[in-house]
Amino acid sequence: MATFIMLTRLIHGTKVPPKSPDKVRQQLAEQIGQNCPDVEWRNSFAVLGPYDFLDIFAAPGIDAAMRVAATVRATGYAHTEIWGATELHRIDAADRAVDRLAG
């Protein structure tokens, strides 16, 4: 499974704001579970800066990650960005292997 980071920015000024943010989050989690059963949620954070939320999840590939983002955007209240991520120790190991080959 690949790791993905999703940055979400709420769209302010929508015609009909959500009545209950907690209920919206609960419904969204249910929809993601239904639309993306192969996705493993790792963590969610509220963040300062240009985005409102940062979510970390694992998915079998880009198609599953895109389904997560599409599910969030379908609410009409949010814009998302998805970034692929890997643990730093994996990059370090790959760099050492390349160095050995080039050496």
For each residue, the residues with C-beta under 8 A, 3 or more apart:
1: 40 58 59 60
2: 58 59 60 61 62 65 84
3: 42 56 57 58 84 85 86 87
4: 56 57 58 59 65 68 82 83 84 85
5: 54 55 56 82 83 84 85
6: 53 54 55 56 57 65 68 69 72 80 81 82 83
7: 51 53 54 80 81 83
8: 51 52 53 54 55 72 78 79 80
9: 50 51 52 78 79 80
10: 52 77 78
11: 14 76 77 78 79
12:
13:
14: 11 17 76 77
15:
16:
17: 14 77
18: 21 23 24 75 77
19: 23
20: 23 24
21: 18 24 25
22: 25 26
23: 18 19 20 26 27
24: 18 20 21 27 28 75 77
25: 21 22 28 29
26: 22 23 29 30
27: 23 24 30 31
28: 24 25 31 32 71 72 75
29: 25 26 32 33 41
30: 26 27 33 34
31: 27 28 34 35 71 74
32: 28 29 35 36 39 41 68 71 72
33: 29 30 36 37
34: 30 31 37
35: 31 32 67 68 71
36: 32 33 39 59 64 67 68 71
37: 33 34
38: 59 60 64
39: 32 36 57 58 59 64 65 67 68
40: 1 57 58 59
41: 29 32 44 55 56 57
42: 3 56 57 58
43: 55 56
44: 41 53 54 55 56
45: 53 54 55
46: 52 53
47: 51 52 53 54
48:
49:
50: 9
51: 7 8 9 47 54 81
52: 8 9 10 46 47
53: 6 7 8 44 45 46 47
54: 5 6 7 8 44 45 47 51
55: 5 6 8 41 43 44 45
56: 3 4 5 6 41 42 43 44 85
57: 3 4 6 39 40 41 42 65 68
58: 1 2 3 4 39 40 42
59: 1 2 4 36 38 39 40 62 64 65 68
60: 1 2 38 64
61: 2 64 65
62: 2 59 65 66 84
63: 66 67
64: 36 38 39 59 60 61 67 68
65: 2 4 6 39 57 59 61 62 68 69 82 84
66: 62 63 69 70 82
67: 35 36 39 63 64 70 71
68: 4 6 32 35 36 39 57 59 64 65 71 72 82
69: 6 65 66 72 73 80 81 82
70: 66 67 73 74
71: 28 31 32 35 36 67 68 74
72: 6 8 28 32 68 69 75 78 80
73: 69 70 76 78 79 80
74: 31 70 71
75: 18 24 28 72 78
76: 11 14 73
77: 10 11 14 17 18 24
78: 8 9 10 11 72 73 75
79: 8 9 11 73
80: 6 7 8 9 69 72 73
81: 6 7 51 69
82: 4 5 6 65 66 68 69
83: 4 5 6 7
84: 2 3 4 5 62 65
85: 3 4 5 56
86: 3 90 91
87: 3 90 91
88: 91 92
89: 92 93
90: 86 87 93 94
91: 86 87 88 94 95
92: 88 89 95 96
93: 89 90 96 97
94: 90 91 97 98
95: 91 92 98 99
96: 92 93 99 100
97: 93 94 100 101
98: 94 95 101 102
99: 95 96 102 103
100: 96 97 103
101: 97 98
102: 98 99
103: 99 100
